[in-house]
């Protein structure tokens, strides 16, 4: 089973004055004010902020789904966007997971994971099915390979979506509220699985979330956004060593960190 370990300078992301506006003329509206950030190789970064602050907009620009209005996005020193076009050879380094698992309902879970392998064709045909099953096993979903999406829980669908995103071995995994629609217990279990996955692969991971506790539990650094039109307010280093046990969330240092971020977000919203 392949899962590329991150190497030095393999796939850092550099955001240089990135901004986004929608509309034209008097109807122009800013979604993200100029923001700069370097995401280091192999780290787990969480984007945290209120609804409408631009964190999902920024993630979609990094993913090549949305053209930036100004600034630059560099991947390993190469511009992701050139002349209004996204460089597809760089997009192959990205895996995407959204709040909706976006699985094809007429395909089994294994067949859904096989889709990008078939489209990209970078594995011999005979190796694709075993590799898809290995990816499902990696995210704790081996026993649902033959089932259809409507036959499994939302949590299992999200596991399948992560397995699919990992199937072509991307350098960077981008996640937009992947567990936002799940119940608290399922979300907690998947946070543990995601931490384990990161520890095994050390891939660069970027997570958009509204949950302060989720950001603190998972991330190395938390990027805090102001209310919309948003900008990066600050970047907070998470002080807890890894691996992080489930009971960490009940400790006083964890609660203090969550409280500090909550107070900062509240202050920003009062100033808006």
ChimeraX commands (.cxc) that place a marker at each C-alpha (Angstrom):
marker #1 position 0.00,0.00,0.00 radius 0.5
marker #1 position 1.40,3.39,-0.99 radius 0.5
marker #1 position 1.08,6.46,1.13 radius 0.5
marker #1 position 3.81,8.92,0.33 radius 0.5
marker #1 position 5.59,10.31,3.35 radius 0.5
marker #1 position 6.11,14.04,3.13 radius 0.5
marker #1 position 9.57,15.09,2.06 radius 0.5
marker #1 position 11.42,18.37,2.58 radius 0.5
marker #1 position 10.03,21.22,0.45 radius 0.5
marker #1 position 7.76,18.78,-1.40 radius 0.5
marker #1 position 4.47,20.67,-1.28 radius 0.5
marker #1 position 4.34,23.77,0.89 radius 0.5
marker #1 position 1.56,26.29,0.20 radius 0.5
marker #1 position 2.32,30.00,0.17 radius 0.5
marker #1 position -0.50,32.57,0.10 radius 0.5
marker #1 position 0.74,36.02,-0.87 radius 0.5
marker #1 position -1.83,38.81,-0.51 radius 0.5
marker #1 position -4.66,36.55,-1.69 radius 0.5
marker #1 position -8.02,38.33,-2.00 radius 0.5
marker #1 position -11.40,37.59,-3.57 radius 0.5
marker #1 position -14.30,39.79,-4.66 radius 0.5
marker #1 position -17.53,38.82,-6.37 radius 0.5
marker #1 position -19.58,40.88,-8.81 radius 0.5
marker #1 position -18.63,44.03,-10.70 radius 0.5
marker #1 position -19.11,47.77,-10.41 radius 0.5
marker #1 position -21.48,48.86,-7.66 radius 0.5
marker #1 position -22.41,45.22,-7.06 radius 0.5
marker #1 position -18.85,44.28,-6.10 radius 0.5
marker #1 position -18.61,42.52,-2.75 radius 0.5
marker #1 position -15.46,41.43,-0.97 radius 0.5
marker #1 position -15.38,37.85,0.27 radius 0.5
marker #1 position -11.76,37.81,1.45 radius 0.5
marker #1 position -9.46,40.76,2.10 radius 0.5
marker #1 position -5.73,40.42,1.22 radius 0.5
marker #1 position -4.28,37.62,3.33 radius 0.5
marker #1 position -0.86,35.98,3.47 radius 0.5
marker #1 position 0.17,32.67,5.02 radius 0.5
marker #1 position 2.76,29.94,4.64 radius 0.5
marker #1 position 1.56,26.39,5.29 radius 0.5
marker #1 position 4.56,24.27,6.14 radius 0.5
marker #1 position 5.24,20.85,4.70 radius 0.5
marker #1 position 3.52,18.04,6.56 radius 0.5
marker #1 position 1.64,20.20,9.06 radius 0.5
marker #1 position -2.03,20.18,9.97 radius 0.5
marker #1 position -3.60,23.63,9.69 radius 0.5
marker #1 position -7.17,24.57,10.64 radius 0.5
marker #1 position -9.04,27.59,9.25 radius 0.5
marker #1 position -11.38,28.88,11.98 radius 0.5
marker #1 position -13.84,31.74,11.92 radius 0.5
marker #1 position -17.50,32.79,11.77 radius 0.5
marker #1 position -19.76,32.05,8.79 radius 0.5
marker #1 position -19.03,34.32,5.83 radius 0.5
marker #1 position -15.46,35.12,6.89 radius 0.5
marker #1 position -13.88,33.76,3.69 radius 0.5
marker #1 position -12.25,30.59,4.99 radius 0.5
marker #1 position -14.10,28.29,2.56 radius 0.5
marker #1 position -13.51,30.80,-0.24 radius 0.5
marker #1 position -9.78,30.64,0.48 radius 0.5
marker #1 position -9.79,26.84,0.59 radius 0.5
marker #1 position -11.57,26.73,-2.79 radius 0.5
marker #1 position -8.97,29.06,-4.29 radius 0.5
marker #1 position -6.20,26.77,-3.01 radius 0.5
marker #1 position -8.11,23.82,-4.49 radius 0.5
marker #1 position -8.25,25.49,-7.91 radius 0.5
marker #1 position -12.05,25.70,-7.84 radius 0.5
marker #1 position -12.25,29.47,-7.56 radius 0.5
marker #1 position -10.05,32.05,-9.26 radius 0.5
marker #1 position -8.45,34.60,-6.96 radius 0.5
marker #1 position -9.01,38.32,-7.61 radius 0.5
marker #1 position -5.55,39.42,-6.52 radius 0.5
marker #1 position -2.41,38.03,-4.94 radius 0.5
marker #1 position -0.65,34.73,-5.56 radius 0.5
marker #1 position -0.92,31.12,-4.45 radius 0.5
marker #1 position 2.35,29.22,-4.72 radius 0.5
marker #1 position 2.74,25.47,-4.47 radius 0.5
marker #1 position 6.37,24.41,-4.03 radius 0.5
marker #1 position 7.32,27.81,-5.39 radius 0.5
marker #1 position 5.17,27.49,-8.53 radius 0.5
marker #1 position 2.13,29.71,-9.11 radius 0.5
marker #1 position -1.11,27.73,-8.96 radius 0.5
marker #1 position -2.94,30.32,-11.08 radius 0.5
marker #1 position -1.48,31.83,-14.25 radius 0.5
marker #1 position -3.33,34.11,-16.67 radius 0.5
marker #1 position -6.68,33.30,-15.10 radius 0.5
marker #1 position -6.12,29.57,-15.45 radius 0.5
marker #1 position -5.31,26.96,-12.87 radius 0.5
marker #1 position -2.31,24.74,-13.58 radius 0.5
marker #1 position -3.75,21.24,-13.70 radius 0.5
marker #1 position -0.40,19.54,-13.13 radius 0.5
marker #1 position -0.35,21.10,-9.65 radius 0.5
marker #1 position -3.97,20.15,-8.91 radius 0.5
marker #1 position -2.97,16.49,-9.09 radius 0.5
marker #1 position -1.17,17.04,-5.79 radius 0.5
marker #1 position -4.42,17.90,-4.00 radius 0.5
marker #1 position -7.10,15.71,-2.42 radius 0.5
marker #1 position -10.49,17.27,-1.61 radius 0.5
marker #1 position -13.11,16.34,0.98 radius 0.5
marker #1 position -16.31,18.36,1.42 radius 0.5
marker #1 position -19.16,18.37,3.96 radius 0.5
marker #1 position -21.24,16.40,1.47 radius 0.5
marker #1 position -19.38,13.18,0.69 radius 0.5
marker #1 position -20.45,13.53,-3.00 radius 0.5
marker #1 position -20.48,9.79,-3.63 radius 0.5
marker #1 position -22.10,8.36,-6.75 radius 0.5
marker #1 position -25.28,6.72,-5.38 radius 0.5
marker #1 position -25.37,3.96,-8.03 radius 0.5
marker #1 position -21.82,2.77,-7.28 radius 0.5
marker #1 position -20.65,0.69,-4.35 radius 0.5
marker #1 position -18.28,2.31,-1.88 radius 0.5
marker #1 position -15.33,0.45,-3.37 radius 0.5
marker #1 position -16.34,1.54,-6.87 radius 0.5
marker #1 position -16.58,5.15,-5.67 radius 0.5
marker #1 position -13.00,4.98,-4.38 radius 0.5
marker #1 position -11.94,3.44,-7.69 radius 0.5
marker #1 position -13.25,6.39,-9.74 radius 0.5
marker #1 position -10.18,8.68,-9.45 radius 0.5
marker #1 position -7.86,5.69,-9.88 radius 0.5
marker #1 position -9.58,4.84,-13.15 radius 0.5
marker #1 position -9.63,8.45,-14.37 radius 0.5
marker #1 position -5.98,9.09,-13.61 radius 0.5
marker #1 position -4.77,5.66,-14.68 radius 0.5
marker #1 position -1.57,5.82,-12.66 radius 0.5
marker #1 position -2.01,2.29,-11.29 radius 0.5
marker #1 position -2.20,-0.90,-13.38 radius 0.5
marker #1 position -5.81,-2.07,-13.61 radius 0.5
marker #1 position -5.20,-5.25,-11.58 radius 0.5
marker #1 position -3.82,-3.20,-8.67 radius 0.5
marker #1 position -6.67,-0.70,-8.40 radius 0.5
marker #1 position -9.29,-2.75,-6.54 radius 0.5
marker #1 position -6.82,-4.03,-3.88 radius 0.5
marker #1 position -5.54,-0.50,-3.41 radius 0.5
marker #1 position -9.07,0.91,-3.05 radius 0.5
marker #1 position -9.80,-1.70,-0.38 radius 0.5
marker #1 position -6.54,-0.80,1.36 radius 0.5
marker #1 position -7.58,2.88,1.45 radius 0.5
marker #1 position -10.95,1.93,2.94 radius 0.5
marker #1 position -9.19,-0.16,5.58 radius 0.5
marker #1 position -6.93,2.79,6.37 radius 0.5
marker #1 position -9.93,4.93,7.33 radius 0.5
marker #1 position -11.73,2.14,9.18 radius 0.5
marker #1 position -14.27,1.39,6.45 radius 0.5
marker #1 position -13.13,-1.96,5.05 radius 0.5
marker #1 position -16.42,-3.69,5.88 radius 0.5
marker #1 position -18.57,-1.35,3.76 radius 0.5
marker #1 position -16.75,-1.81,0.44 radius 0.5
marker #1 position -19.64,-3.69,-1.22 radius 0.5
marker #1 position -22.43,-1.44,0.06 radius 0.5
marker #1 position -24.15,1.51,-1.62 radius 0.5
marker #1 position -23.92,5.04,-0.15 radius 0.5
marker #1 position -27.59,5.04,0.93 radius 0.5
marker #1 position -26.99,1.88,2.94 radius 0.5
marker #1 position -24.42,3.39,5.31 radius 0.5
marker #1 position -24.27,6.18,7.89 radius 0.5
marker #1 position -23.13,9.73,7.25 radius 0.5
marker #1 position -19.94,9.04,9.19 radius 0.5
marker #1 position -19.12,6.05,7.01 radius 0.5
marker #1 position -19.82,8.08,3.87 radius 0.5
marker #1 position -17.29,10.64,5.04 radius 0.5
marker #1 position -14.75,7.87,5.68 radius 0.5
marker #1 position -15.32,6.71,2.12 radius 0.5
marker #1 position -14.86,10.28,0.83 radius 0.5
marker #1 position -11.53,10.55,2.64 radius 0.5
marker #1 position -10.45,7.16,1.26 radius 0.5
marker #1 position -11.35,8.34,-2.25 radius 0.5
marker #1 position -9.36,11.56,-1.79 radius 0.5
marker #1 position -6.35,9.55,-0.63 radius 0.5
marker #1 position -6.60,6.96,-3.40 radius 0.5
marker #1 position -4.36,8.88,-5.80 radius 0.5
marker #1 position -1.83,9.65,-3.06 radius 0.5
marker #1 position -2.05,13.48,-2.99 radius 0.5
marker #1 position 0.57,15.54,-1.20 radius 0.5
marker #1 position -2.06,17.83,0.33 radius 0.5
marker #1 position -5.50,17.02,1.73 radius 0.5
marker #1 position -8.00,19.91,1.77 radius 0.5
marker #1 position -11.14,19.44,3.88 radius 0.5
marker #1 position -14.15,21.75,4.09 radius 0.5
marker #1 position -16.25,20.99,7.19 radius 0.5
marker #1 position -16.08,17.24,6.46 radius 0.5
marker #1 position -17.73,16.28,9.77 radius 0.5
marker #1 position -20.01,19.31,10.20 radius 0.5
marker #1 position -23.25,17.40,9.58 radius 0.5
marker #1 position -22.44,14.49,11.90 radius 0.5
marker #1 position -23.57,13.85,15.45 radius 0.5
marker #1 position -21.11,14.60,18.26 radius 0.5
marker #1 position -20.06,10.98,18.89 radius 0.5
marker #1 position -19.45,10.24,15.20 radius 0.5
marker #1 position -17.55,13.49,14.81 radius 0.5
marker #1 position -15.33,12.67,17.79 radius 0.5
marker #1 position -14.57,9.20,16.40 radius 0.5
marker #1 position -13.66,10.61,12.99 radius 0.5
marker #1 position -11.44,13.26,14.55 radius 0.5
marker #1 position -9.48,10.44,16.19 radius 0.5
marker #1 position -9.28,8.60,12.86 radius 0.5
marker #1 position -8.13,11.73,11.07 radius 0.5
marker #1 position -5.38,12.31,13.63 radius 0.5
marker #1 position -4.23,8.70,13.20 radius 0.5
marker #1 position -4.22,9.11,9.43 radius 0.5
marker #1 position -2.12,12.26,9.69 radius 0.5
marker #1 position 0.33,10.57,12.06 radius 0.5
marker #1 position 0.77,7.70,9.59 radius 0.5
marker #1 position 1.13,9.74,6.42 radius 0.5
marker #1 position 2.37,13.16,7.60 radius 0.5
marker #1 position 0.63,14.70,4.62 radius 0.5
marker #1 position -0.07,18.41,4.60 radius 0.5
marker #1 position -3.68,18.83,5.75 radius 0.5
marker #1 position -5.87,21.94,5.74 radius 0.5
marker #1 position -9.22,21.81,7.54 radius 0.5
marker #1 position -12.02,24.40,7.46 radius 0.5
marker #1 position -14.14,24.17,10.60 radius 0.5
marker #1 position -16.56,26.16,12.77 radius 0.5
marker #1 position -15.68,24.04,15.80 radius 0.5
marker #1 position -13.04,25.58,18.07 radius 0.5
marker #1 position -12.57,22.31,19.97 radius 0.5
marker #1 position -12.10,20.36,16.73 radius 0.5
marker #1 position -9.48,22.84,15.52 radius 0.5
marker #1 position -7.57,22.67,18.81 radius 0.5
marker #1 position -7.67,18.88,18.92 radius 0.5
marker #1 position -6.52,18.31,15.34 radius 0.5
marker #1 position -4.31,21.19,14.25 radius 0.5
marker #1 position -0.68,22.18,14.67 radius 0.5
marker #1 position -1.66,25.77,13.92 radius 0.5
marker #1 position -5.03,27.53,13.80 radius 0.5
marker #1 position -5.61,30.37,11.34 radius 0.5
marker #1 position -8.18,32.73,12.86 radius 0.5
marker #1 position -10.31,34.82,10.48 radius 0.5
marker #1 position -12.16,38.07,11.15 radius 0.5
marker #1 position -15.89,38.36,10.30 radius 0.5
marker #1 position -16.65,38.94,6.62 radius 0.5
marker #1 position -15.34,40.41,4.53 radius 0.5
marker #1 position -12.68,38.42,6.31 radius 0.5
marker #1 position -8.94,38.49,6.59 radius 0.5
marker #1 position -6.46,36.50,8.64 radius 0.5
marker #1 position -6.42,37.95,12.16 radius 0.5
marker #1 position -3.72,35.76,13.64 radius 0.5
marker #1 position -2.14,32.31,13.55 radius 0.5
marker #1 position -2.17,30.38,16.82 radius 0.5
marker #1 position 0.25,27.55,17.62 radius 0.5
marker #1 position -1.46,24.61,19.34 radius 0.5
marker #1 position 0.73,23.59,22.32 radius 0.5
marker #1 position -0.31,19.95,22.78 radius 0.5
marker #1 position 2.09,17.13,21.79 radius 0.5
marker #1 position 0.99,14.23,19.61 radius 0.5
marker #1 position -0.56,11.75,19.68 radius 0.5
marker #1 position -3.46,13.47,21.40 radius 0.5
marker #1 position -5.64,11.21,23.51 radius 0.5
marker #1 position -9.43,11.44,23.45 radius 0.5
marker #1 position -9.44,12.63,27.08 radius 0.5
marker #1 position -7.33,15.69,26.21 radius 0.5
marker #1 position -10.55,17.64,25.59 radius 0.5
marker #1 position -11.48,17.34,29.27 radius 0.5
marker #1 position -8.22,18.81,30.58 radius 0.5
marker #1 position -7.88,22.35,31.88 radius 0.5
marker #1 position -5.12,23.39,29.41 radius 0.5
marker #1 position -7.32,22.29,26.49 radius 0.5
marker #1 position -10.33,24.14,27.87 radius 0.5
marker #1 position -8.21,27.24,28.45 radius 0.5
marker #1 position -7.01,27.17,24.83 radius 0.5
marker #1 position -10.58,26.81,23.56 radius 0.5
marker #1 position -11.74,29.61,25.83 radius 0.5
marker #1 position -8.99,31.94,24.62 radius 0.5
marker #1 position -9.92,31.39,20.98 radius 0.5
marker #1 position -13.61,31.81,21.78 radius 0.5
marker #1 position -12.94,35.12,23.51 radius 0.5
marker #1 position -10.87,36.38,20.57 radius 0.5
marker #1 position -13.58,35.41,18.06 radius 0.5
marker #1 position -16.23,37.08,20.21 radius 0.5
marker #1 position -14.16,40.27,20.39 radius 0.5
marker #1 position -13.69,40.28,16.60 radius 0.5
marker #1 position -17.41,39.87,16.04 radius 0.5
marker #1 position -18.20,42.74,18.42 radius 0.5
marker #1 position -15.78,44.97,16.49 radius 0.5
marker #1 position -17.30,44.09,13.10 radius 0.5
marker link #1:1,2 radius 0.2
marker link #1:2,3 radius 0.2
marker link #1:3,4 radius 0.2
marker link #1:4,5 radius 0.2
marker link #1:5,6 radius 0.2
marker link #1:6,7 radius 0.2
marker link #1:7,8 radius 0.2
marker link #1:8,9 radius 0.2
marker link #1:9,10 radius 0.2
marker link #1:10,11 radius 0.2
marker link #1:11,12 radius 0.2
marker link #1:12,13 radius 0.2
marker link #1:13,14 radius 0.2
marker link #1:14,15 radius 0.2
marker link #1:15,16 radius 0.2
marker link #1:16,17 radius 0.2
marker link #1:17,18 radius 0.2
marker link #1:18,19 radius 0.2
marker link #1:19,20 radius 0.2
marker link #1:20,21 radius 0.2
marker link #1:21,22 radius 0.2
marker link #1:22,23 radius 0.2
marker link #1:23,24 radius 0.2
marker link #1:24,25 radius 0.2
marker link #1:25,26 radius 0.2
marker link #1:26,27 radius 0.2
marker link #1:27,28 radius 0.2
marker link #1:28,29 radius 0.2
marker link #1:29,30 radius 0.2
marker link #1:30,31 radius 0.2
marker link #1:31,32 radius 0.2
marker link #1:32,33 radius 0.2
marker link #1:33,34 radius 0.2
marker link #1:34,35 radius 0.2
marker link #1:35,36 radius 0.2
marker link #1:36,37 radius 0.2
marker link #1:37,38 radius 0.2
marker link #1:38,39 radius 0.2
marker link #1:39,40 radius 0.2
marker link #1:40,41 radius 0.2
marker link #1:41,42 radius 0.2
marker link #1:42,43 radius 0.2
marker link #1:43,44 radius 0.2
marker link #1:44,45 radius 0.2
marker link #1:45,46 radius 0.2
marker link #1:46,47 radius 0.2
marker link #1:47,48 radius 0.2
marker link #1:48,49 radius 0.2
marker link #1:49,50 radius 0.2
marker link #1:50,51 radius 0.2
marker link #1:51,52 radius 0.2
marker link #1:52,53 radius 0.2
marker link #1:53,54 radius 0.2
marker link #1:54,55 radius 0.2
marker link #1:55,56 radius 0.2
marker link #1:56,57 radius 0.2
marker link #1:57,58 radius 0.2
marker link #1:58,59 radius 0.2
marker link #1:59,60 radius 0.2
marker link #1:60,61 radius 0.2
marker link #1:61,62 radius 0.2
marker link #1:62,63 radius 0.2
marker link #1:63,64 radius 0.2
marker link #1:64,65 radius 0.2
marker link #1:65,66 radius 0.2
marker link #1:66,67 radius 0.2
marker link #1:67,68 radius 0.2
marker link #1:68,69 radius 0.2
marker link #1:69,70 radius 0.2
marker link #1:70,71 radius 0.2
marker link #1:71,72 radius 0.2
marker link #1:72,73 radius 0.2
marker link #1:73,74 radius 0.2
marker link #1:74,75 radius 0.2
marker link #1:75,76 radius 0.2
marker link #1:76,77 radius 0.2
marker link #1:77,78 radius 0.2
marker link #1:78,79 radius 0.2
marker link #1:79,80 radius 0.2
marker link #1:80,81 radius 0.2
marker link #1:81,82 radius 0.2
marker link #1:82,83 radius 0.2
marker link #1:83,84 radius 0.2
marker link #1:84,85 radius 0.2
marker link #1:85,86 radius 0.2
marker link #1:86,87 radius 0.2
marker link #1:87,88 radius 0.2
marker link #1:88,89 radius 0.2
marker link #1:89,90 radius 0.2
marker link #1:90,91 radius 0.2
marker link #1:91,92 radius 0.2
marker link #1:92,93 radius 0.2
marker link #1:93,94 radius 0.2
marker link #1:94,95 radius 0.2
marker link #1:95,96 radius 0.2
marker link #1:96,97 radius 0.2
marker link #1:97,98 radius 0.2
marker link #1:98,99 radius 0.2
marker link #1:99,100 radius 0.2
marker link #1:100,101 radius 0.2
marker link #1:101,102 radius 0.2
marker link #1:102,103 radius 0.2
marker link #1:103,104 radius 0.2
marker link #1:104,105 radius 0.2
marker link #1:105,106 radius 0.2
marker link #1:106,107 radius 0.2
marker link #1:107,108 radius 0.2
marker link #1:108,109 radius 0.2
marker link #1:109,110 radius 0.2
marker link #1:110,111 radius 0.2
marker link #1:111,112 radius 0.2
marker link #1:112,113 radius 0.2
marker link #1:113,114 radius 0.2
marker link #1:114,115 radius 0.2
marker link #1:115,116 radius 0.2
marker link #1:116,117 radius 0.2
marker link #1:117,118 radius 0.2
marker link #1:118,119 radius 0.2
marker link #1:119,120 radius 0.2
marker link #1:120,121 radius 0.2
marker link #1:121,122 radius 0.2
marker link #1:122,123 radius 0.2
marker link #1:123,124 radius 0.2
marker link #1:124,125 radius 0.2
marker link #1:125,126 radius 0.2
marker link #1:126,127 radius 0.2
marker link #1:127,128 radius 0.2
marker link #1:128,129 radius 0.2
marker link #1:129,130 radius 0.2
marker link #1:130,131 radius 0.2
marker link #1:131,132 radius 0.2
marker link #1:132,133 radius 0.2
marker link #1:133,134 radius 0.2
marker link #1:134,135 radius 0.2
marker link #1:135,136 radius 0.2
marker link #1:136,137 radius 0.2
marker link #1:137,138 radius 0.2
marker link #1:138,139 radius 0.2
marker link #1:139,140 radius 0.2
marker link #1:140,141 radius 0.2
marker link #1:141,142 radius 0.2
marker link #1:142,143 radius 0.2
marker link #1:143,144 radius 0.2
marker link #1:144,145 radius 0.2
marker link #1:145,146 radius 0.2
marker link #1:146,147 radius 0.2
marker link #1:147,148 radius 0.2
marker link #1:148,149 radius 0.2
marker link #1:149,150 radius 0.2
marker link #1:150,151 radius 0.2
marker link #1:151,152 radius 0.2
marker link #1:152,153 radius 0.2
marker link #1:153,154 radius 0.2
marker link #1:154,155 radius 0.2
marker link #1:155,156 radius 0.2
marker link #1:156,157 radius 0.2
marker link #1:157,158 radius 0.2
marker link #1:158,159 radius 0.2
marker link #1:159,160 radius 0.2
marker link #1:160,161 radius 0.2
marker link #1:161,162 radius 0.2
marker link #1:162,163 radius 0.2
marker link #1:163,164 radius 0.2
marker link #1:164,165 radius 0.2
marker link #1:165,166 radius 0.2
marker link #1:166,167 radius 0.2
marker link #1:167,168 radius 0.2
marker link #1:168,169 radius 0.2
marker link #1:169,170 radius 0.2
marker link #1:170,171 radius 0.2
marker link #1:171,172 radius 0.2
marker link #1:172,173 radius 0.2
marker link #1:173,174 radius 0.2
marker link #1:174,175 radius 0.2
marker link #1:175,176 radius 0.2
marker link #1:176,177 radius 0.2
marker link #1:177,178 radius 0.2
marker link #1:178,179 radius 0.2
marker link #1:179,180 radius 0.2
marker link #1:180,181 radius 0.2
marker link #1:181,182 radius 0.2
marker link #1:182,183 radius 0.2
marker link #1:183,184 radius 0.2
marker link #1:184,185 radius 0.2
marker link #1:185,186 radius 0.2
marker link #1:186,187 radius 0.2
marker link #1:187,188 radius 0.2
marker link #1:188,189 radius 0.2
marker link #1:189,190 radius 0.2
marker link #1:190,191 radius 0.2
marker link #1:191,192 radius 0.2
marker link #1:192,193 radius 0.2
marker link #1:193,194 radius 0.2
marker link #1:194,195 radius 0.2
marker link #1:195,196 radius 0.2
marker link #1:196,197 radius 0.2
marker link #1:197,198 radius 0.2
marker link #1:198,199 radius 0.2
marker link #1:199,200 radius 0.2
marker link #1:200,201 radius 0.2
marker link #1:201,202 radius 0.2
marker link #1:202,203 radius 0.2
marker link #1:203,204 radius 0.2
marker link #1:204,205 radius 0.2
marker link #1:205,206 radius 0.2
marker link #1:206,207 radius 0.2
marker link #1:207,208 radius 0.2
marker link #1:208,209 radius 0.2
marker link #1:209,210 radius 0.2
marker link #1:210,211 radius 0.2
marker link #1:211,212 radius 0.2
marker link #1:212,213 radius 0.2
marker link #1:213,214 radius 0.2
marker link #1:214,215 radius 0.2
marker link #1:215,216 radius 0.2
marker link #1:216,217 radius 0.2
marker link #1:217,218 radius 0.2
marker link #1:218,219 radius 0.2
marker link #1:219,220 radius 0.2
marker link #1:220,221 radius 0.2
marker link #1:221,222 radius 0.2
marker link #1:222,223 radius 0.2
marker link #1:223,224 radius 0.2
marker link #1:224,225 radius 0.2
marker link #1:225,226 radius 0.2
marker link #1:226,227 radius 0.2
marker link #1:227,228 radius 0.2
marker link #1:228,229 radius 0.2
marker link #1:229,230 radius 0.2
marker link #1:230,231 radius 0.2
marker link #1:231,232 radius 0.2
marker link #1:232,233 radius 0.2
marker link #1:233,234 radius 0.2
marker link #1:234,235 radius 0.2
marker link #1:235,236 radius 0.2
marker link #1:236,237 radius 0.2
marker link #1:237,238 radius 0.2
marker link #1:238,239 radius 0.2
marker link #1:239,240 radius 0.2
marker link #1:240,241 radius 0.2
marker link #1:241,242 radius 0.2
marker link #1:242,243 radius 0.2
marker link #1:243,244 radius 0.2
marker link #1:244,245 radius 0.2
marker link #1:245,246 radius 0.2
marker link #1:246,247 radius 0.2
marker link #1:247,248 radius 0.2
marker link #1:248,249 radius 0.2
marker link #1:249,250 radius 0.2
marker link #1:250,251 radius 0.2
marker link #1:251,252 radius 0.2
marker link #1:252,253 radius 0.2
marker link #1:253,254 radius 0.2
marker link #1:254,255 radius 0.2
marker link #1:255,256 radius 0.2
marker link #1:256,257 radius 0.2
marker link #1:257,258 radius 0.2
marker link #1:258,259 radius 0.2
marker link #1:259,260 radius 0.2
marker link #1:260,261 radius 0.2
marker link #1:261,262 radius 0.2
marker link #1:262,263 radius 0.2
marker link #1:263,264 radius 0.2
marker link #1:264,265 radius 0.2
marker link #1:265,266 radius 0.2
marker link #1:266,267 radius 0.2
marker link #1:267,268 radius 0.2
marker link #1:268,269 radius 0.2
marker link #1:269,270 radius 0.2
marker link #1:270,271 radius 0.2
marker link #1:271,272 radius 0.2
view
